[in-house]
Amino acid sequence: MIRTLWLRIFVTGFALWLATVAVTAWTGNSNLVPTVVLFGSFLVPVTFVVWAYGRGRSPGVTVELLFQAFVVGGVLGVLGASLLESWLLRPSILMYVLVGLIEEGVKLAALIVVTRYMTRRFTRDGLVLGATVGFGFAAFESAGYAFNALFTASGLSLSQLVETEVLRGILTPVGHGLWTAIAGGALFAARGRLTGPVLLTYLGVSLLHALWDSMSAIAIAITLVLTGRRWQFELLRIGRVPDVTQWQVHVYTVLNWAGLLVISLVALLWLRTIAVSSRREREILSQ
């Protein structure tokens, strides 16, 4: 039953979200906007937490602990990242690297806080709880992005809110939840100690995060190198933004999505490697 619960949650939640969007658009009732924001931001993260729990159930991972990891871990991560980024971030070529280090660091710290009383730690538990903290972070962060997308120069825009939630919902499974699952698996494989492999894993997922966030800028740079015209480089040299051709727009789009796909595949393969080792760990302990 638990293995199919995630599907029922997603179908029911998606239907309710669609109904809320339709009624909000039809009536213009702004009181329904928070419901649209919450349903759209939390549906995919909650669905994947239930899916992960169903695939990796363990006596040490209770529903109460999952709730704490999602809500407490997610909020602690968002608050910590907001504070550190406001103190440390300045426009520079290293900005995306710092964002990756900060956000992956606070999520790992939040995972350590919410699991501090666990007496037995298995790698699979770390994968599930790490993913839960990451999805909690993603849900609260997406709610903020959706809320900001609502406000435009011409007034409230339900269409922009919905577009933001759909895009972030599609990308959420290969973002925060995936990266923190990898870090959580490494942490629990080390029995909660910050060992060399754990720190290297943290740096690795931070790099994936930085590449993900900077993929648009990387795609723009590669597009200009491959298809740039002399007049465009001349305008850039004097600090002006040049117009782009339709072909360059297509090249940029392909490069951007291809880059995100490669980053996602690397992370998924890394996660699979840890999951396979966790199964071997369980087999050895059960003998």
N, C-alpha and C positions, 0 to 999 in steps of 0.2 A: 504493500500500500504506500509506504513512504517513498518508494522509488518512482512512483508516478504522481506523487503529491505536487512536485514542482510544476508539472504540466498543467494540472488543474488550477494551481495558483496563477500561473501565467495567463491562461485562457480567460479565467474569471476576471483577473485584474485588468487585462487588456480590453476586455469588453466594457468594463466599468469606466476605464479611462476614455475610450472612444465615445461612450455615451455622455460623459461629462464634458468632453470637448464639443460635441454636437449641441448639447443643451446650452452651453456657455455661448457658443457662436450664434445660436438661434435667438436666445433671450437677451444677450448682452449683459447678463448678470455678473458683475465683477466679483461678487461674493463667492462664486464658484472657482475663481482663478487659483486660490490655494489648493483646492482639491486636484485641479489639473496638474499643478506643480508637483504635489506630493505623489500622486499616482504615477506620473510619468517619470519621476526621478527615482522612486524606490522599487518599481515593479521588477525591472530586470535584475538589480542587485539582490533583492530578496529571493527571486526565483532561483538564481544561481547558488545562493547560500543553501537553500533547501535541497537543490540538486546535489551539491557537494556533500552535505550531511547524509543524504540517502546513499551515496556511493561509498562513503568512508566512515560508517557509524562505528563508534567506539564507546566503551563504558565511561571513559574519561571526558568525553565531549557531550555534555548535557545540553538540553534546550536552553536552560538558564545561562550557561556559559556562552552559548552561541549568541543569545540576546545581548549579553554584556559586551561580547567582542564586536558585534555589529553597531550597537548604539554608543556604548561608552568608548570603545576603541575608535570608532569612526569619528565621533565628536572630538575626542582628545587629539586625534590626528589632524583634523581640520583646524582646530584652534592652535595647535602647536605649529603647524605649517604657516598659518596666517601671521602669527607673531614673528617667527624666525624670518620669513620672507620680507616682512615689512622692515625688519632691522638690518638684514644682510644683503638683500637684493638691490643691485644698481644696474642700469642698462650697460651691458658689456657682452663680449663674445662668449663669456663663461656663464651667462645668466641661466641658460637652460641646464647646464651641468649642476649649478647650485640648486636649482629647483628640484632636480632629480635627487640629489643628495639629501636635501631637507625633507622632502615629502616621504621618500622611502625610509629615512631615518626616524621620522616621527611615527610612522605607521609601525615600524619594528618596535620602537619604544612602547607604543600603545599595546601591542601584542604582548610584550613582556609584562606590562602592568596588569592586564586583565587575566593573564594565565599564571600569575606569581604563586598562587596557592596550589597549583597542580602538582601532585606528588609523582605521577608517572607520565613520562613524555615519550610519545612515539612519533616517528616522522610523519605518518599519515595524519595524526592529530594536528601537527603543525601546519600541514598543507590546508586542512579544512579551516582551522582557526585563523590562519594567516589570510586566506581568501576572504573570510568573513569580515575581518578588520578592514581589508582593502575595499570590499564592496560597500561596507558602511561608510568609509571615507568617500567613495565614488558617489554614493546616494546623496549625502549632504552637500558635496561639492556641486553635483549636477543640479540640485535644487537651487543653489545660488546662481548658477549660470542661467537656468531657466527663468528665474525671477528677474535677472538683469536684462534678458532678451525681451521681456515683456514691454520694457519702456523704450520708446523711440521718439524721435523729434516730432513726429506727427501724432503722438499719443500712444495708448496701449495697443500692442500688436499680439493678438492671440496666435496668428500664423507663425510669427517668429519664435514664440514660446514653444509651440508644437514642433517646429522644425528642429530647434535646439534639443528638445527632449528625444526626438526620434534618432537624431544623429548620435547623441551621447549614449542612448540606449543600445544602439547597434554596436558601438565601439567599446562599451563598458566591459564585456566579457574578456577582452584582450588587453585591458588596461590595469587599473589599480588592483583589482582582485587577483589577477594572474601574477603580477609582480610580487605582491605581498605573500601570496601562497608559496612562491619559490623561496622567499626569505624565511617564511615561517617553517617550511620543511627543513631548511638548513639549520635553523635555530633549534628545532626539536630533535634533529638528528644528533646535535651536539649536547642534548639534554639541557637546553636552556642557557648554555655558556657561550659567551662571545669569543669563540675561538677564531683562529686564522681563516678556516674555510667559511665561517659565518660572515666575517668581515669582507672576504672576497666576494661572497654571494651578494652582500649588500651593495658593494661597489658595482657589481655586474648588473643588478636590477636597476640601480640608479642610472647607469649608462643607457640601458634600454629605455628608461623613462625619459632621459634627456634627448635621446635620438628621436623618440616619438614626438615630444613637444616641438623639437626643432625641425621636423621633417618638412614642413612647409617652406621654411627658409632654405633648407638644403635643396629642395626641389626647384626653387626659384633660381638659386645659384647655378645648378647643373643645367637648367633650361637656358640660362643666359650664355653659359660656356658653349653649349651645343648649337644654339640657334641665334645667339645675339648678333645684332647688326652694329656696324661701326657707329652710327648716329646714336644708338642707344647707350653705348659705352661712353660716348662723348658727353651725353646728358648726365649720366651717372657721375662722371668725373667732376662735373661742376655742381653736383648736389641736387640735380633735378630728377624727378621720377619720369622715365620715358613711357610712352604708350607701348602696348604690346600687340602683337599680331594674334589672329585667331588660332593659328598653328601653334604659337607659343603657349597659348592657354591650354590647348589639348595636350601638349608635351608636359607641361607642368602638372596637369591633373593626373596623367598616367604615372609620372615619376613619384608624385606625392602618395598616391594610393599603393603603388608598388612598394615603396619604402615602408609604409605602415604594415603591409602584408608580410614583408620579410622580417620586420621586427617582431611581429606577432608569431610567426612560425618559429623563430629562434626561441622565443619565450615558451611556446607550447612544447617544443622538443625538450627544452631544459626541464620543464615541469614533468614531462613524461619520464625522463630519466630519474628524477627524484621519486616519482610514484612507483616505478619499478623497484627501486632500491628499498622503498618502504614495504613492499609486498614481501621481498626477501627477508627483511627484518622481522616481520610478523611470523613468517614460516619458521625462522630460526628460533624465535622465542616460544613458539607453540610446541616445539619438539621436546 
